Amino acid sequence: MISIIAAVARNGAIGYDNRLIYWLPDDLRRFKALTTGHTIVMGRRTFESLPKGALPNRRNIVLSRSGFSPEGAEVFPSLDEALCASAADDEVFIIGGASLYAQALPVADRLCLTEIDDTPSQADVFFPPFSADEWTVAASEEHPADERHAFPFRFVDYIRKHEQS
């Protein structure tokens, strides 16, 4: 199964200046719970944005054509090659950035989105648009703003609809 995981603002914003826009502890906890023990695939800039490098207890795959060789991660030149190399894995999570999300969207089985009820004042990276007609909401969980979360958000899991023949 190929899953895309992202935190997305109302306008589709996901990042600014190679950083996440939002710091939501419950979102980070969910990300860790979902991805631990699985393969994660990311672009080079996303890897470089990780404060401590490769994420522990996950198979880290980075897409790069530039000879990039990060410690604790495997490097492949394309999404197709990364997915072929991880074909035996039960679930692969695409964790960013925007161009990788756009490449993976047509082949993804599931979207694990944190939808944030806010539009940031600054953003330079956006999640690709997707058609609601192609997806079914499998689960949704609302979270109000509180002392640790400046904005209300919801966890939404979308599953790709498969056409009946």
VEXDRENLO-253743 format. One line per field, with one value per atom (N, C-alpha, C): atom name; residue number from 1; residue in three letters; x negated, y negated, z negated. Coordinates in Angstrom, 2 decimals. Atoms other than C-alpha are relative to their C-alpha. Layout:
<nodes>
atomo	c(CA, ...) $
num	c(NUM, ...) $
residuo	c(ALA, ...) $
xx	c(X, ...) $
yy	c(Y, ...) $
zz	c(Z, ...) $
</nodes>
This chain:
<nodes>
atomo	c(N, CA, C, N, CA, C, N, CA, C, N, CA, C, N, CA, C, N, CA, C, N, CA, C, N, CA, C, N, CA, C, N, CA, C, N, CA, C, N, CA, C, N, CA, C, N, CA, C, N, CA, C, N, CA, C, N, CA, C, N, CA, C, N, CA, C, N, CA, C, N, CA, C, N, CA, C, N, CA, C, N, CA, C, N, CA, C, N, CA, C, N, CA, C, N, CA, C, N, CA, C, N, CA, C, N, CA, C, N, CA, C, N, CA, C, N, CA, C, N, CA, C, N, CA, C, N, CA, C, N, CA, C, N, CA, C, N, CA, C, N, CA, C, N, CA, C, N, CA, C, N, CA, C, N, CA, C, N, CA, C, N, CA, C, N, CA, C, N, CA, C, N, CA, C, N, CA, C, N, CA, C, N, CA, C, N, CA, C, N, CA, C, N, CA, C, N, CA, C, N, CA, C, N, CA, C, N, CA, C, N, CA, C, N, CA, C, N, CA, C, N, CA, C, N, CA, C, N, CA, C, N, CA, C, N, CA, C, N, CA, C, N, CA, C, N, CA, C, N, CA, C, N, CA, C, N, CA, C, N, CA, C, N, CA, C, N, CA, C, N, CA, C, N, CA, C, N, CA, C, N, CA, C, N, CA, C, N, CA, C, N, CA, C, N, CA, C, N, CA, C, N, CA, C, N, CA, C, N, CA, C, N, CA, C, N, CA, C, N, CA, C, N, CA, C, N, CA, C, N, CA, C, N, CA, C, N, CA, C, N, CA, C, N, CA, C, N, CA, C, N, CA, C, N, CA, C, N, CA, C, N, CA, C, N, CA, C, N, CA, C, N, CA, C, N, CA, C, N, CA, C, N, CA, C, N, CA, C, N, CA, C, N, CA, C, N, CA, C, N, CA, C, N, CA, C, N, CA, C, N, CA, C, N, CA, C, N, CA, C, N, CA, C, N, CA, C, N, CA, C, N, CA, C, N, CA, C, N, CA, C, N, CA, C, N, CA, C, N, CA, C, N, CA, C, N, CA, C, N, CA, C, N, CA, C, N, CA, C, N, CA, C, N, CA, C, N, CA, C, N, CA, C, N, CA, C, N, CA, C, N, CA, C, N, CA, C, N, CA, C, N, CA, C, N, CA, C, N, CA, C, N, CA, C, N, CA, C, N, CA, C, N, CA, C, N, CA, C, N, CA, C, N, CA, C, N, CA, C, N, CA, C, N, CA, C, N, CA, C, N, CA, C, N, CA, C, N, CA, C, N, CA, C, N, CA, C, N, CA, C, N, CA, C, N, CA, C) $
num	c(1, 1, 1, 2, 2, 2, 3, 3, 3, 4, 4, 4, 5, 5, 5, 6, 6, 6, 7, 7, 7, 8, 8, 8, 9, 9, 9, 10, 10, 10, 11, 11, 11, 12, 12, 12, 13, 13, 13, 14, 14, 14, 15, 15, 15, 16, 16, 16, 17, 17, 17, 18, 18, 18, 19, 19, 19, 20, 20, 20, 21, 21, 21, 22, 22, 22, 23, 23, 23, 24, 24, 24, 25, 25, 25, 26, 26, 26, 27, 27, 27, 28, 28, 28, 29, 29, 29, 30, 30, 30, 31, 31, 31, 32, 32, 32, 33, 33, 33, 34, 34, 34, 35, 35, 35, 36, 36, 36, 37, 37, 37, 38, 38, 38, 39, 39, 39, 40, 40, 40, 41, 41, 41, 42, 42, 42, 43, 43, 43, 44, 44, 44, 45, 45, 45, 46, 46, 46, 47, 47, 47, 48, 48, 48, 49, 49, 49, 50, 50, 50, 51, 51, 51, 52, 52, 52, 53, 53, 53, 54, 54, 54, 55, 55, 55, 56, 56, 56, 57, 57, 57, 58, 58, 58, 59, 59, 59, 60, 60, 60, 61, 61, 61, 62, 62, 62, 63, 63, 63, 64, 64, 64, 65, 65, 65, 66, 66, 66, 67, 67, 67, 68, 68, 68, 69, 69, 69, 70, 70, 70, 71, 71, 71, 72, 72, 72, 73, 73, 73, 74, 74, 74, 75, 75, 75, 76, 76, 76, 77, 77, 77, 78, 78, 78, 79, 79, 79, 80, 80, 80, 81, 81, 81, 82, 82, 82, 83, 83, 83, 84, 84, 84, 85, 85, 85, 86, 86, 86, 87, 87, 87, 88, 88, 88, 89, 89, 89, 90, 90, 90, 91, 91, 91, 92, 92, 92, 93, 93, 93, 94, 94, 94, 95, 95, 95, 96, 96, 96, 97, 97, 97, 98, 98, 98, 99, 99, 99, 100, 100, 100, 101, 101, 101, 102, 102, 102, 103, 103, 103, 104, 104, 104, 105, 105, 105, 106, 106, 106, 107, 107, 107, 108, 108, 108, 109, 109, 109, 110, 110, 110, 111, 111, 111, 112, 112, 112, 113, 113, 113, 114, 114, 114, 115, 115, 115, 116, 116, 116, 117, 117, 117, 118, 118, 118, 119, 119, 119, 120, 120, 120, 121, 121, 121, 122, 122, 122, 123, 123, 123, 124, 124, 124, 125, 125, 125, 126, 126, 126, 127, 127, 127, 128, 128, 128, 129, 129, 129, 130, 130, 130, 131, 131, 131, 132, 132, 132, 133, 133, 133, 134, 134, 134, 135, 135, 135, 136, 136, 136, 137, 137, 137, 138, 138, 138, 139, 139, 139, 140, 140, 140, 141, 141, 141, 142, 142, 142, 143, 143, 143, 144, 144, 144, 145, 145, 145, 146, 146, 146, 147, 147, 147, 148, 148, 148, 149, 149, 149, 150, 150, 150, 151, 151, 151, 152, 152, 152, 153, 153, 153, 154, 154, 154, 155, 155, 155, 156, 156, 156, 157, 157, 157, 158, 158, 158, 159, 159, 159, 160, 160, 160, 161, 161, 161, 162, 162, 162, 163, 163, 163, 164, 164, 164, 165, 165, 165) $
residuo	c(MET, MET, MET, ILE, ILE, ILE, SER, SER, SER, ILE, ILE, ILE, ILE, ILE, ILE, ALA, ALA, ALA, ALA, ALA, ALA, VAL, VAL, VAL, ALA, ALA, ALA, ARG, ARG, ARG, ASN, ASN, ASN, GLY, GLY, GLY, ALA, ALA, ALA, ILE, ILE, ILE, GLY, GLY, GLY, TYR, TYR, TYR, ASP, ASP, ASP, ASN, ASN, ASN, ARG, ARG, ARG, LEU, LEU, LEU, ILE, ILE, ILE, TYR, TYR, TYR, TRP, TRP, TRP, LEU, LEU, LEU, PRO, PRO, PRO, ASP, ASP, ASP, ASP, ASP, ASP, LEU, LEU, LEU, ARG, ARG, ARG, ARG, ARG, ARG, PHE, PHE, PHE, LYS, LYS, LYS, ALA, ALA, ALA, LEU, LEU, LEU, THR, THR, THR, THR, THR, THR, GLY, GLY, GLY, HIS, HIS, HIS, THR, THR, THR, ILE, ILE, ILE, VAL, VAL, VAL, MET, MET, MET, GLY, GLY, GLY, ARG, ARG, ARG, ARG, ARG, ARG, THR, THR, THR, PHE, PHE, PHE, GLU, GLU, GLU, SER, SER, SER, LEU, LEU, LEU, PRO, PRO, PRO, LYS, LYS, LYS, GLY, GLY, GLY, ALA, ALA, ALA, LEU, LEU, LEU, PRO, PRO, PRO, ASN, ASN, ASN, ARG, ARG, ARG, ARG, ARG, ARG, ASN, ASN, ASN, ILE, ILE, ILE, VAL, VAL, VAL, LEU, LEU, LEU, SER, SER, SER, ARG, ARG, ARG, SER, SER, SER, GLY, GLY, GLY, PHE, PHE, PHE, SER, SER, SER, PRO, PRO, PRO, GLU, GLU, GLU, GLY, GLY, GLY, ALA, ALA, ALA, GLU, GLU, GLU, VAL, VAL, VAL, PHE, PHE, PHE, PRO, PRO, PRO, SER, SER, SER, LEU, LEU, LEU, ASP, ASP, ASP, GLU, GLU, GLU, ALA, ALA, ALA, LEU, LEU, LEU, CYS, CYS, CYS, ALA, ALA, ALA, SER, SER, SER, ALA, ALA, ALA, ALA, ALA, ALA, ASP, ASP, ASP, ASP, ASP, ASP, GLU, GLU, GLU, VAL, VAL, VAL, PHE, PHE, PHE, ILE, ILE, ILE, ILE, ILE, ILE, GLY, GLY, GLY, GLY, GLY, GLY, ALA, ALA, ALA, SER, SER, SER, LEU, LEU, LEU, TYR, TYR, TYR, ALA, ALA, ALA, GLN, GLN, GLN, ALA, ALA, ALA, LEU, LEU, LEU, PRO, PRO, PRO, VAL, VAL, VAL, ALA, ALA, ALA, ASP, ASP, ASP, ARG, ARG, ARG, LEU, LEU, LEU, CYS, CYS, CYS, LEU, LEU, LEU, THR, THR, THR, GLU, GLU, GLU, ILE, ILE, ILE, ASP, ASP, ASP, ASP, ASP, ASP, THR, THR, THR, PRO, PRO, PRO, SER, SER, SER, GLN, GLN, GLN, ALA, ALA, ALA, ASP, ASP, ASP, VAL, VAL, VAL, PHE, PHE, PHE, PHE, PHE, PHE, PRO, PRO, PRO, PRO, PRO, PRO, PHE, PHE, PHE, SER, SER, SER, ALA, ALA, ALA, ASP, ASP, ASP, GLU, GLU, GLU, TRP, TRP, TRP, THR, THR, THR, VAL, VAL, VAL, ALA, ALA, ALA, ALA, ALA, ALA, SER, SER, SER, GLU, GLU, GLU, GLU, GLU, GLU, HIS, HIS, HIS, PRO, PRO, PRO, ALA, ALA, ALA, ASP, ASP, ASP, GLU, GLU, GLU, ARG, ARG, ARG, HIS, HIS, HIS, ALA, ALA, ALA, PHE, PHE, PHE, PRO, PRO, PRO, PHE, PHE, PHE, ARG, ARG, ARG, PHE, PHE, PHE, VAL, VAL, VAL, ASP, ASP, ASP, TYR, TYR, TYR, ILE, ILE, ILE, ARG, ARG, ARG, LYS, LYS, LYS, HIS, HIS, HIS, GLU, GLU, GLU, GLN, GLN, GLN, SER, SER, SER) $
xx	c(-0.85, 0.00, -0.88, 0.71, -1.23, 0.89, -0.74, -0.12, -0.76, 0.57, -0.70, 0.41, -0.30, -0.94, -0.48, 0.32, -0.85, 0.92, -0.82, 0.42, 0.24, -0.38, 2.32, 0.93, -0.86, 3.77, 1.19, -1.19, 7.12, -0.34, 0.40, 5.32, -0.99, 0.92, 3.18, -1.45, 1.37, 0.08, -0.53, 0.63, -2.34, -1.36, 1.32, -5.60, -0.36, 0.56, -7.56, -1.48, 1.44, -11.31, -0.59, 0.43, -11.90, 0.30, -0.44, -10.06, 1.50, -1.43, -6.67, 0.56, -0.63, -4.27, 0.55, -0.70, -2.49, -0.76, 0.56, -3.79, 1.17, -1.15, -0.97, -0.43, 0.49, -2.08, 0.82, -0.81, 0.87, -0.24, 0.32, 0.06, -1.35, 1.32, -3.59, 0.09, -0.20, -2.51, 0.67, -0.67, -0.18, -0.96, 1.00, -2.93, -0.93, 0.92, -5.27, 0.70, -0.74, -2.61, 0.28, -0.33, -1.64, -1.24, 1.16, -5.13, -1.03, 1.00, -7.19, 0.16, 0.00, -8.16, 0.25, -0.30, -7.44, -1.09, 0.88, -9.28, 0.57, -0.40, -9.19, -0.84, 0.67, -10.04, 0.15, -0.01, -11.00, -0.98, 0.96, -12.75, -1.20, 1.24, -16.23, 0.23, -0.21, -15.03, 0.80, -0.73, -12.56, -0.96, 0.99, -15.38, -0.86, 0.86, -17.56, 0.72, -0.76, -14.75, 0.18, -0.15, -14.72, -1.08, 1.00, -16.42, -1.10, 1.00, -18.23, -0.34, 0.31, -18.59, 1.04, -0.90, -17.11, 0.89, -0.94, -14.01, -0.19, 0.27, -14.54, 1.17, -0.97, -12.75, 0.85, -0.64, -11.82, -1.08, 0.91, -13.43, 0.13, 0.01, -14.36, -0.50, 0.39, -14.45, 0.09, 0.08, -15.51, -0.14, 0.12, -15.01, -0.96, 0.97, -17.97, -0.77, 0.82, -19.86, -1.39, 1.21, -22.76, -1.18, 1.09, -24.96, 0.10, -0.28, -23.45, -0.11, 0.21, -24.47, 0.14, -0.21, -22.88, -0.17, 0.16, -23.69, 1.38, -1.24, -20.91, 1.11, -1.06, -19.03, -0.54, 0.31, -18.97, 0.41, -0.28, -18.99, 0.36, -0.41, -17.16, 0.25, -0.16, -16.99, 1.44, -1.39, -13.22, 0.97, -1.05, -9.97, 0.24, -0.22, -9.49, -1.04, 1.06, -12.86, 0.12, -0.18, -12.18, 1.15, -1.15, -8.78, -0.31, 0.41, -10.26, -0.87, 0.89, -12.93, 0.74, -0.77, -10.25, 1.29, -1.22, -7.69, 0.40, -0.31, -7.94, 0.50, -0.44, -7.13, 1.52, -1.47, -3.55, 0.59, -0.50, -3.16, -1.16, 1.00, -5.20, 0.69, -0.55, -4.59, -0.81, 0.61, -5.33, 0.15, -0.06, -6.27, -0.38, 0.24, -7.10, -1.28, -0.76, -7.79, 1.02, -1.12, -5.31, -0.14, 0.13, -6.75, 0.11, -0.14, -6.98, 1.46, -1.44, -3.38, 0.72, -0.66, -2.34, -0.31, 0.37, -4.25, 0.71, -0.55, -2.85, 1.52, -1.46, 0.77, 0.71, -0.70, 1.77, -0.12, 0.19, 0.43, 0.33, -0.28, 1.37, 1.32, -1.20, 3.90, 0.74, -0.57, 4.45, -0.66, 0.49, 4.10, 0.25, -0.12, 3.44, -0.29, 0.17, 4.03, 0.41, -0.41, 4.09, 0.45, -0.56, 6.40, 0.12, 0.09, 5.66, 0.93, -0.99, 8.41, -0.66, 0.71, 6.16, -0.58, 0.73, 4.62, -1.21, 1.18, 1.02, -0.29, 0.34, -0.26, -1.14, 1.10, -3.33, -0.08, 0.19, -3.75, -0.63, 0.60, -5.88, 0.05, -0.16, -5.05, 1.44, -1.42, -1.57, 0.24, -0.41, 0.05, 0.73, -0.67, 1.24, 1.51, -1.45, 4.97, 0.34, -0.47, 6.86, 1.51, -1.44, 10.36, 0.69, -0.77, 12.76, 0.78, -0.71, 14.51, -0.80, 0.86, 11.53, -0.25, 0.34, 11.43, 1.24, -1.05, 13.67, -0.61, 0.49, 13.28, 0.23, -0.07, 12.48, 0.08, -0.01, 11.98, -0.25, 0.18, 12.17, 0.10, 0.04, 11.31, -0.29, 0.12, 11.85, -0.83, 0.79, 9.45, 0.14, -0.12, 10.26, -1.36, 1.18, 7.63, -0.06, 0.17, 6.20, -1.34, 1.24, 3.18, -1.24, 1.15, 0.84, 0.18, -0.31, 2.55, 0.72, -0.53, 3.12, 1.22, -1.09, 5.60, 0.76, -0.73, 8.39, -0.47, 0.41, 7.57, 0.77, -0.60, 8.84, -0.91, 0.69, 7.20, 1.01, -0.90, 8.75, -0.79, 0.57, 7.90, 0.91, -0.71, 8.96, -0.51, 0.35, 9.01, 0.44, -0.33, 8.90, 1.20, -1.14, 12.17, -0.51, 0.36, 11.75, 1.22, -1.14, 13.91, 0.51, -0.64, 16.37, 0.09, -0.12, 16.29, 1.18) $
yy	c(1.18, 0.00, -1.24, 1.26, -3.46, -1.06, 1.03, -6.18, -1.31, 1.35, -9.91, -0.59, 0.61, -11.71, -1.45, 1.43, -15.51, -0.78, 0.98, -18.42, -1.14, 0.90, -20.75, -1.11, 1.13, -24.23, -0.09, 0.16, -25.33, -0.30, 0.38, -26.78, 0.99, -1.01, -23.66, -0.19, 0.28, -25.19, 1.13, -1.02, -22.66, -0.45, 0.40, -24.56, -1.42, 1.31, -27.77, 0.03, 0.09, -28.23, 1.34, -1.37, -24.43, 0.43, -0.41, -24.08, 0.21, -0.15, -22.91, -1.33, 1.25, -25.80, 0.14, -0.20, -24.30, 0.98, -0.88, -22.73, 0.48, -0.58, -20.49, 1.31, -1.21, -17.97, 1.26, -1.19, -15.63, 0.49, -0.39, -15.67, 0.72, -0.64, -14.83, 1.39, -1.30, -12.01, 0.98, -0.85, -10.64, 0.42, -0.30, -10.86, 1.11, -1.01, -8.87, 1.35, -1.26, -6.27, 0.70, -0.61, -5.71, 0.48, -0.32, -5.65, 0.91, -0.84, -3.81, 1.45, -1.38, -0.38, 0.16, -0.04, -1.28, -0.74, 0.74, -2.73, -1.39, 1.37, -6.49, -0.46, 0.49, -8.12, -1.52, 1.47, -11.78, -0.53, 0.69, -14.25, -0.46, 0.43, -15.54, -1.19, 1.18, -18.90, 0.34, -0.43, -17.20, 0.67, -0.64, -15.02, -1.05, 1.04, -18.10, -0.83, 0.78, -19.75, 0.75, -0.77, -16.93, -0.42, 0.56, -18.30, 0.98, -0.97, -15.05, 1.02, -0.92, -13.42, 1.11, -1.14, -9.99, 0.26, -0.25, -9.19, 1.43, -1.32, -6.27, 0.97, -1.10, -2.92, -0.02, 0.03, -3.49, 0.20, -0.07, -2.64, -1.33, 1.33, -6.09, 0.11, 0.06, -6.49, -1.45, 1.37, -9.77, 0.06, 0.10, -10.66, -1.13, 1.00, -12.44, 0.53, -0.37, -12.43, -0.64, 0.82, -14.54, 0.66, -0.62, -11.97, -0.23, 0.21, -12.91, 1.34, -1.26, -10.26, -0.20, 0.29, -10.91, 1.25, -1.10, -8.78, 0.50, -0.59, -6.38, 0.08, -0.02, -6.58, 0.63, -0.51, -4.84, -1.08, 1.02, -6.99, 0.68, -0.47, -6.32, -1.22, 1.16, -8.56, -0.31, 0.26, -8.19, 0.69, -0.62, -7.37, 1.43, -1.37, -4.32, 0.96, -0.88, -2.88, 0.19, -0.12, -3.61, 0.95, -0.88, -1.90, 1.44, -1.36, 1.11, 0.61, -0.48, 1.40, 0.29, -0.20, 1.31, 0.78, -0.74, 3.53, 1.05, -1.03, 6.18, -0.60, 0.64, 3.64, -0.11, 0.01, 3.74, -1.38, 1.36, -0.04, -0.95, 1.02, -2.87, -1.35, 1.34, -6.44, -1.03, 1.13, -9.40, -1.20, 1.04, -12.24, -1.40, 1.34, -15.13, -0.09, 1.22, -17.50, 0.00, 0.23, -18.95, 0.75, -0.67, -17.57, 1.52, -1.44, -14.08, 0.36, -0.24, -14.32, 0.04, 0.06, -15.28, 1.26, -1.22, -12.31, 1.22, -1.18, -9.87, 0.03, 0.06, -11.03, 0.98, -0.93, -8.99, 1.47, -1.41, -5.75, 0.29, -0.18, -6.31, 0.73, -0.71, -4.07, -0.75, 0.65, -6.26, -1.37, 1.31, -9.89, -0.11, 0.22, -10.47, -1.48, 1.45, -14.20, -0.55, 0.84, -16.57, -1.29, 1.19, -19.32, -1.09, 1.07, -22.54, -1.13, 1.04, -25.13, -1.37, 1.26, -28.07, -0.21, 0.35, -29.88, -0.82, 0.71, -30.89, -1.27, 1.26, -34.36, 0.20, -0.26, -32.89, 1.50, -1.40, -29.66, -0.01, -0.11, -28.61, 1.43, -1.39, -24.89, 0.41, -0.34, -23.49, 1.46, -1.36, -20.07, -0.03, 0.02, -19.13, 0.18, -0.20, -19.40, 1.44, -1.34, -16.13, -0.02, -0.04, -15.22, 0.82, -0.72, -14.28, 1.16, -1.09, -12.10, 1.29, -1.19, -9.71, 0.62, -0.42, -9.32, 0.12, -0.17, -8.13, -0.29, 0.23, -9.38, 1.28, -1.24, -6.26, -0.29, 0.37, -8.05, -1.50, 1.43, -11.59, -0.25, 0.27, -12.91, -1.48, 1.45, -16.53, -0.28, 0.46, -18.36, -1.51, 1.44, -21.81, -0.63, 0.71, -24.45, 0.14, -0.09, -24.18, -0.64, 0.65, -25.27, 0.46, -0.51, -23.13, -0.12, 0.06, -23.63, -1.31, 1.34, -27.17, 0.00, -0.04, -26.07, 1.32, -1.27, -23.51, 0.77, -0.85, -20.58, 1.30, -1.33, -17.17, 0.96, -1.08, -13.91, 0.61, -0.59, -12.60, 1.04, -1.07, -9.28, 0.20, -0.21, -9.04, 1.31, -1.22, -5.73, -0.19, 0.16, -5.69, 0.88, -0.77, -4.64, 0.84, -0.86, -1.71, 0.17, -0.08, -1.64, 1.43, -1.32, 1.22, 0.30, -0.33, 3.07, 0.89) $
zz	c(0.00, 0.00, 0.00, -0.06, 0.87, -0.63, 0.73, -1.54, 0.08, 0.05, -1.37, -1.34, 1.29, -4.70, 0.02, -0.03, -5.07, -0.92, 0.72, -7.16, 0.97, -1.08, -4.85, -0.52, 0.36, -5.42, 0.96, -0.86, -3.93, 1.44, -1.37, -0.89, 0.61, -0.51, -0.43, -0.42, 0.44, -2.03, -0.89, 0.85, -3.51, -0.52, 0.46, -3.93, 0.37, -0.30, -3.94, -0.36, 0.23, -3.60, -0.46, 0.28, -3.70, -1.44, 1.34, -7.02, 0.01, 0.19, -8.14, -0.49, 0.43, -8.66, -1.42, 1.28, -11.67, -0.89, 1.01, -14.85, -0.86, 0.70, -16.07, -0.65, 0.67, -18.71, 0.31, -0.30, -18.02, 1.42, -1.37, -14.30, 0.05, 0.02, -14.99, -0.63, 0.65, -17.31, 0.96, -0.99, -14.62, 1.10, -1.02, -12.00, -0.47, 0.54, -14.23, -0.15, 0.20, -15.09, 1.32, -1.28, -11.46, 0.76, -0.84, -9.93, -0.64, 0.67, -12.56, 0.44, -0.46, -11.32, 1.48, -1.44, -7.70, 0.78, -0.90, -4.72, 0.22, -0.32, -4.25, 1.19, -1.21, -0.92, 0.01, 0.00, -0.66, 1.02, -0.85, 1.56, -0.81, 0.67, 0.78, -0.93, 0.84, -0.52, -1.26, 1.20, -2.87, -0.96, 0.88, -4.20, -0.68, 0.57, -4.69, -1.06, 0.98, -6.68, -1.32, 1.24, -9.27, -0.98, 0.93, -12.40, -0.40, 0.45, -13.27, 1.08, -1.08, -9.86, 0.11, -0.23, -9.13, -1.21, 1.09, -11.17, -0.51, 0.56, -13.56, 0.18, -0.05, -13.33, 1.27, -1.31, -9.68, 1.06, -1.15, -6.38, 0.73, -0.62, -5.04, 1.44, -1.40, -1.26, 0.45, -0.50, 0.32, 1.52, -1.45, 3.96, 0.34, -0.41, 5.48, 1.20, -1.15, 8.76, -0.08, 0.08, 7.49, -0.71, 0.74, 5.74, -1.50, 1.42, 2.37, -0.72, 0.71, -0.18, -1.51, 1.43, -3.60, -0.86, 0.96, -6.61, -0.45, 0.49, -7.57, 1.01, -1.02, -4.28, 1.28, -1.33, -0.92, 1.01, -1.01, 2.20, 1.32, -1.32, 5.46, 0.87, -0.88, 8.53, 0.39, -0.40, 9.08, -0.95, 0.81, 7.34, 0.45, -0.50, 9.58, -0.55, 0.52, 8.53, -1.51, 1.45, 4.86, -0.31, 0.24, 5.05, 0.38, -0.37, 6.86, -1.11, 1.05, 4.14, -1.30, 1.23, 1.45, 0.25, -0.38, 3.21, -1.02, 1.00, 0.47, -1.31, 1.24, -2.25, -0.02, 0.09, -3.54, 0.23, -0.22, -3.51, 0.17, -0.29, -2.06, -0.16, 0.21, -3.21, 0.77, -0.71, -0.94, -0.94, 1.02, -3.30, 0.51, -0.54, -0.95, 0.78, -0.10, 0.62, 1.12, -0.90, 3.04, 1.33, -1.29, 6.28, -0.16, 0.25, 4.78, -0.26, 0.20, 3.57, 1.35, -1.31, 7.11, 0.82, -0.72, 8.58, -0.58, 0.68, 6.01, 0.00, 0.10, 6.04, 0.95, -0.90, 9.14, -0.39, 0.37, 7.60, -1.46, 1.43, 3.95, -0.23, 0.41, 2.25, -1.11, 1.18, -0.81, -0.21, 0.42, -1.92, -1.50, 1.44, -5.63, -0.23, 0.07, -5.91, -1.36, 1.10, -8.81, 0.65, -0.65, -7.56, -1.06, 0.99, -9.44, 0.40, -0.25, -9.74, -0.13, -0.01, -8.90, 1.39, -1.21, -5.96, -0.45, 0.49, -6.71, 0.79, -0.67, -5.90, 1.00, -0.92, -4.19, 0.28, -0.41, -2.24, 1.39, -1.33, 0.71, 0.54, -0.44, 0.94, -0.26, 0.10, 1.58, 0.37, -0.32, 1.60, 1.34, -1.30, 5.09, -0.15, 0.06, 5.73, 0.36, -0.34, 5.82, 0.07, -0.22, 6.90, -1.08, 1.02, 4.12, 0.61, -0.68, 6.72, 0.01, -0.04, 6.62, -1.37, 1.35, 2.84, -0.88, 1.00, 0.01, -1.37, 1.36, -3.57, -0.80, 0.77, -5.59, -1.50, 1.40, -8.92, -0.11, 0.24, -10.27, -1.49, 1.44, -13.71, -0.23, 0.25, -14.79, -1.26, 1.15, -17.13, -0.11, 0.16, -18.50, -0.36, 0.47, -19.16, -1.52, 1.45, -22.67, -0.38, 0.46, -24.73, 0.76, -0.76, -22.58, 1.52, -1.43, -19.19, 0.29, -0.25, -17.93, 0.92, -0.97, -15.25, -0.11, -0.08, -15.00, 1.23, -1.12, -12.73, -0.09, 0.03, -11.78, 0.75, -0.69, -10.84, 0.95, -0.99, -7.63, 0.79, -0.82, -6.00, 1.20, -1.25, -2.38, 0.62, -0.73, -0.48, 1.45, -1.42, 3.30, 0.37, -0.51, 4.90, 1.17, -1.13, 7.26, 0.87, -0.92, 10.33, 0.11, -0.18, 10.63, 1.49, -1.43, 13.92, 0.26) $
</nodes>
